[in-house]
Amino acid sequence: MPEGPPRRILRSETLLVLALSLGASGVSALISFIGSLTKPGGLKDQAATLNGSYAPGRPWLDLAWQLFGIASALVPVVLVAHLLLREGTGLRAIGFDRTRPWQDLGRGTLIAAGIGSAGLAFYLVARAAGFNLTVVPEALPDVWWKYPVLILSAIQNSVLEEVIVVGYLLRRLDQLGWTPWAALAASSVLRGSYHLYQGIGGFIGNVVMGVVFVLLYRRWGRVGPLVAAHALLDIVAFVGYGLLAGRVDWLPTV
């Protein structure tokens, strides 16, 4: 079991980190999902927009808001890095460093290739069955910074989720004496919870993804490949939607 501060402090610290990040997102997604159920019509007739415009018609102000949102969303990761540094380890303890960049990228590419097509197929089936909202990966104006911001947003999502939900959370749960299977369930359900705003399909799909990611993390001891895989998946989803929406028949739009 990894050494660290007393359990009481670890429990409080973990709850605070989650309350400031993806735990709060899970509660927000649950409220959003309940609200979707109260609206007339099925879930597939409603939409969940991921990257929208903050200041329509004012591109430079909108860009400032986009960059601020991306930067502020990464503050919990900086907090986690600080907390791990106090243990004398830092982010290298969870395998988020620059010691194996090409290996991490190679493994991440393989993971993304395996999950990407299956995930898209599952989303289309879940939406057709009425278990999912229509997910709109981006609704940004057609300006020069659109795709760079989408790529930065994808990287931010991947770093935030994999560092906190896999690396940090599993380390803390191990230190608290949780069994590996209980920790796997907690991490996977948490990942599914903050995607619940997309519908039941979004919850189930991300729980399955969470199980796969936890098992790979246990095998490799690094979140680097998971960050790479998640970033590639989101970049393809965000940029691909921006390029293909309204141009192909199989991609749902609003």
Secondary structure, 3 states (H helix, E strand, C coil): CCCCCCHHHHHHHHHHHHHCCHHHHHHHHHHHHHHHHHCCCCHHHCEEECCECCCCCCHHHHHHHHHHHHHHHCHHHHHHHHHHHHCCCCHHHHCCCCCCHHHHHHHHHHHHHHHHHHHHHHHHHHHHCCCECEEECCECCCCCCHHHHHHHHHHHHHHHHHHHHHHHHHHHHHHCCCCHHHHHHHHHHHHHHCCHHHEHHHHHHHHHHHHHHHHHHHHHCCCHHHHHHHHHHHHHHHHHHHHHCCCCCCCCCC
